[in-house]
Amino acid sequence: MRSIGAAVLTLVAFMLAACGQGSDHYETAGKVVSVNEADRVIKVAHEDIPGFMPAMTMNFDVAPGLPIAGVHPGDEIRFTIERTSRSLRVTRLQRVRAGAAFTVAEEAGRSGSEDSPLDPRPAPEIRLVDQAGQPFSLETLRGRAVLLDFIFTSCTGPCPILTGAHARLQQRLPADLRARVHLLSVTVDPANDTPEKLTEYARSQGADLTNWTFLTGETDAVQEVLSSYHVGSVRLEDGSLNHTVVTYLIGPDGNIRRYYLGLEHAQEEVMTDLLEVLS
């Protein structure tokens, strides 16, 4: 079929593409909250990182080849974070001291985390307001594959990296596949993220709003969505936000088919998953 052929060519382009990019490195320390070996993601309650981000609990992708099998919840670690325009990952990790894991109360109080991301099942409904100030319902996208993520416009850490990655994915979708895919971004900061701010953010990140919707709403309505998708968020003393970094793939039937933790879900992997759920 022509559509599959075009998508395969796009997939090849992903795998052959190369780009030069600068990077910044930050040394910090913290306590391991959880380790996800399968997705190569660790959650760390880290110290303040001057010039980058305040002390918070956050999921970090771990660079390929860096061993994490010997790292356990409760361990005190020193580690290096590499930040580029396309990734935010741990590139060096040293266990300083083994320790007791966080209690559930300690973790929730520090990170605002929820349970693990949802397993495949019907996607909870989303009824919010889009970047044009119009009512939105997830149900209206039935029949299309939906890539759902969670961001806020004043974020200087993972959000612009995640949005930028999805913008590049959107730009590379073949026309016939693009018509069957819709991207959604829900703010975790509805008090500040008005429709106007979401529109400005979307444009600054290169998002094409023809098949990408940015959502906000009343605080209670947004919190209901975050809770239903197990996205924890908490506002820190300095006013910044800490939140779960996860992307869901919802199939045309309205069921959750995949989830991707952190930032480094490869575009070729997402493309393959899109082809699968749309086949």
C-alpha positions as CSV (number, residue, x, y, z in Angstrom):
1,M,0.0,0.0,0.0
2,R,1.2,3.5,-0.8
3,S,0.5,4.8,2.7
4,I,2.6,2.1,4.4
5,G,5.4,2.6,1.8
6,A,5.5,6.3,2.5
7,A,5.6,5.7,6.2
8,V,8.5,3.2,5.8
9,L,10.4,5.8,3.8
10,T,9.9,8.2,6.6
11,L,11.0,5.7,9.1
12,V,14.2,5.2,7.1
13,A,14.7,8.9,7.1
14,F,14.5,9.0,10.9
15,M,17.1,6.3,11.2
16,L,19.5,8.0,8.7
17,A,19.1,11.5,10.0
18,A,22.0,13.0,11.9
19,C,22.3,16.4,13.5
20,G,25.0,18.3,15.4
21,Q,23.9,19.8,18.7
22,G,25.6,21.4,21.7
23,S,25.2,20.1,25.2
24,D,25.4,21.3,28.8
25,H,26.4,19.2,31.7
26,Y,25.4,19.5,35.3
27,E,26.8,17.7,38.3
28,T,24.4,17.0,41.2
29,A,23.5,14.5,43.9
30,G,20.3,12.9,45.2
31,K,18.4,9.9,46.5
32,V,16.9,7.3,44.1
33,V,13.1,7.0,44.4
34,S,12.6,4.3,41.8
35,V,14.4,2.4,39.0
36,N,12.7,1.3,35.8
37,E,15.3,-1.0,34.1
38,A,13.0,-1.9,31.1
39,D,12.6,1.8,30.1
40,R,16.0,2.9,31.4
41,V,14.4,5.6,33.6
42,I,15.3,6.5,37.1
43,K,13.4,8.8,39.4
44,V,15.7,10.9,41.7
45,A,15.0,13.4,44.4
46,H,17.9,15.6,43.6
47,E,19.6,18.7,45.0
48,D,19.3,22.2,43.7
49,I,21.1,22.6,40.4
50,P,22.2,26.2,40.1
51,G,21.4,27.8,36.8
52,F,19.2,24.9,35.7
53,M,16.5,23.7,38.1
54,P,15.6,23.7,41.8
55,A,15.7,20.7,44.0
56,M,12.9,18.3,43.0
57,T,12.0,14.7,42.3
58,M,12.1,13.9,38.6
59,N,12.3,11.1,36.1
60,F,15.6,11.0,34.1
61,D,16.4,8.9,31.0
62,V,19.7,7.0,31.4
63,A,22.2,7.0,28.6
64,P,22.6,3.8,26.6
65,G,25.4,1.6,28.1
66,L,25.3,3.1,31.6
67,P,24.6,0.3,34.0
68,I,21.7,0.8,36.4
69,A,21.1,-2.8,37.6
70,G,23.0,-2.2,40.8
71,V,21.1,1.0,41.7
72,H,18.1,0.6,44.0
73,P,15.5,2.9,45.6
74,G,16.9,4.7,48.6
75,D,20.5,4.8,47.3
76,E,22.3,8.1,47.5
77,I,24.0,8.9,44.2
78,R,26.1,11.5,42.5
79,F,25.3,11.9,38.8
80,T,25.9,14.0,35.7
81,I,23.0,15.3,33.6
82,E,23.5,16.1,30.0
83,R,21.1,18.5,28.4
84,T,20.7,19.1,24.7
85,S,17.9,20.6,22.7
86,R,16.6,17.0,22.2
87,S,17.4,15.1,25.4
88,L,17.9,15.3,29.1
89,R,19.7,12.2,30.3
90,V,22.0,10.8,33.0
91,T,25.4,10.2,31.5
92,R,27.4,9.3,34.7
93,L,26.2,7.7,37.9
94,Q,28.0,6.8,41.1
95,R,26.3,5.2,44.1
96,V,27.6,7.0,47.2
97,R,25.7,5.1,49.8
98,A,23.0,2.4,50.0
99,G,20.0,3.5,51.9
100,A,16.4,2.9,52.8
101,A,13.7,3.5,50.1
102,F,11.3,6.4,50.4
103,T,8.1,5.7,52.2
104,V,4.9,6.2,50.1
105,A,4.1,9.3,52.2
106,E,7.6,10.7,51.7
107,E,7.6,10.2,47.9
108,A,4.1,11.7,47.5
109,G,4.9,14.7,49.7
110,R,8.1,15.5,47.7
111,S,7.1,14.6,44.1
112,G,3.3,14.6,43.9
113,S,3.7,11.3,42.1
114,E,0.8,9.1,41.2
115,D,0.7,5.3,40.5
116,S,2.4,3.8,37.5
117,P,1.2,4.9,34.0
118,L,-2.0,3.3,32.9
119,D,-2.0,-0.2,31.4
120,P,-3.8,-0.7,28.1
121,R,-7.5,0.0,28.6
122,P,-10.1,2.6,27.5
123,A,-8.5,6.1,27.7
124,P,-10.2,8.3,30.3
125,E,-12.3,11.1,28.8
126,I,-10.8,14.6,28.5
127,R,-13.1,17.6,28.5
128,L,-11.1,20.8,28.6
129,V,-10.6,24.0,26.6
130,D,-8.2,24.2,23.6
131,Q,-5.7,26.9,22.6
132,A,-8.5,28.8,20.8
133,G,-10.7,28.9,23.9
134,Q,-13.1,26.3,22.5
135,P,-14.5,23.3,24.4
136,F,-12.7,20.0,23.6
137,S,-13.6,16.4,24.1
138,L,-11.3,13.4,23.5
139,E,-14.3,11.5,22.1
140,T,-14.2,13.7,19.0
141,L,-10.9,12.1,18.0
142,R,-12.3,8.5,17.9
143,G,-11.1,6.9,14.7
144,R,-7.6,8.5,14.9
145,A,-4.5,7.6,16.7
146,V,-3.8,10.1,19.5
147,L,-0.4,11.0,21.0
148,L,-1.0,12.5,24.4
149,D,1.5,14.3,26.6
150,F,1.6,16.7,29.5
151,I,3.5,20.0,29.7
152,F,3.5,23.6,31.0
153,T,4.6,26.7,29.1
154,S,7.1,28.1,31.6
155,C,9.0,24.9,31.9
156,T,12.7,25.1,31.2
157,G,13.5,21.5,31.6
158,P,11.8,18.5,29.9
159,C,8.7,20.1,28.4
160,P,10.2,22.0,25.5
161,I,12.4,19.0,24.7
162,L,9.3,16.7,24.7
163,T,7.3,19.2,22.6
164,G,10.2,19.7,20.2
165,A,10.5,15.9,19.7
166,H,6.8,15.5,19.0
167,A,6.9,18.5,16.6
168,R,9.7,16.8,14.6
169,L,7.6,13.6,14.5
170,Q,4.6,15.6,13.3
171,Q,6.6,17.2,10.5
172,R,7.8,13.9,9.3
173,L,4.4,12.1,9.2
174,P,3.5,11.2,5.6
175,A,0.4,13.2,4.5
176,D,-1.9,10.1,4.4
177,L,-0.8,9.1,7.9
178,R,-0.9,12.6,9.2
179,A,-4.6,12.8,8.5
180,R,-5.1,9.9,10.9
181,V,-2.9,11.1,13.8
182,H,-3.7,13.8,16.3
183,L,-1.4,15.2,19.0
184,L,-2.6,16.4,22.4
185,S,-0.8,18.4,25.1
186,V,-2.5,19.0,28.4
187,T,-1.0,21.7,30.7
188,V,-0.2,20.8,34.3
189,D,-0.3,24.5,35.1
190,P,-3.9,25.7,34.3
191,A,-3.6,28.7,36.7
192,N,-1.0,30.3,34.4
193,D,-1.5,28.6,31.0
194,T,-4.2,30.4,29.3
195,P,-5.3,29.6,25.7
196,E,-3.2,32.5,24.5
197,K,-0.1,31.3,26.3
198,L,-0.6,27.8,24.9
199,T,-0.9,29.2,21.4
200,E,2.3,31.2,21.8
201,Y,4.1,28.1,23.3
202,A,2.9,25.9,20.5
203,R,4.1,28.3,17.8
204,S,7.5,28.8,19.5
205,Q,8.0,25.0,19.5
206,G,7.1,24.5,15.9
207,A,3.8,22.7,16.5
208,D,1.3,22.7,13.6
209,L,-2.1,23.2,15.1
210,T,-4.0,21.6,12.2
211,N,-3.6,18.3,14.0
212,W,-2.2,19.2,17.4
213,T,-4.4,20.6,20.2
214,F,-3.1,22.2,23.4
215,L,-5.5,22.0,26.4
216,T,-6.2,23.9,29.6
217,G,-9.2,24.6,31.7
218,E,-10.4,25.1,35.3
219,T,-8.0,23.8,37.9
220,D,-10.3,21.1,39.1
221,A,-11.1,19.9,35.5
222,V,-7.4,19.7,34.7
223,Q,-6.6,18.0,37.9
224,E,-9.2,15.4,37.2
225,V,-7.5,14.6,33.9
226,L,-4.1,14.4,35.5
227,S,-5.3,12.1,38.1
228,S,-7.1,9.9,35.6
229,Y,-3.9,9.5,33.6
230,H,-1.7,9.0,36.7
231,V,0.2,12.2,36.1
232,G,1.5,13.6,39.4
233,S,2.3,17.3,39.7
234,V,3.3,19.5,42.6
235,R,4.2,23.2,42.9
236,L,7.5,23.8,44.7
237,E,8.2,26.7,47.1
238,D,9.9,28.7,44.3
239,G,6.8,28.5,42.2
240,S,8.2,25.9,39.7
241,L,6.4,22.7,38.9
242,N,7.5,19.1,39.1
243,H,5.4,16.6,37.1
244,T,5.5,13.1,35.7
245,V,6.9,12.9,32.1
246,V,4.9,10.4,30.2
247,T,3.3,10.1,26.7
248,Y,0.4,7.9,25.9
249,L,-0.6,6.4,22.5
250,I,-4.3,6.0,22.2
251,G,-5.6,3.9,19.4
252,P,-8.5,4.7,17.0
253,D,-10.8,2.6,19.2
254,G,-10.2,4.9,22.1
255,N,-8.0,2.4,24.1
256,I,-4.6,3.2,25.5
257,R,-2.1,1.1,23.4
258,R,1.3,2.2,24.6
259,Y,3.0,4.6,27.0
260,Y,6.5,6.1,26.9
261,L,8.2,7.2,30.1
262,G,10.7,10.1,30.0
263,L,11.9,11.9,26.9
264,E,13.8,9.4,24.9
265,H,11.2,7.3,23.1
266,A,12.7,7.0,19.7
267,Q,10.7,8.5,16.9
268,E,11.1,5.4,14.8
269,E,9.6,3.4,17.7
270,V,6.7,5.8,17.9
271,M,6.2,5.7,14.1
272,T,6.2,1.9,14.2
273,D,3.6,1.9,17.0
274,L,1.5,4.4,15.0
275,L,1.5,2.1,12.0
276,E,0.6,-0.8,14.1
277,V,-2.4,0.8,15.8
278,L,-3.6,2.2,12.5
279,S,-3.3,-1.0,10.6
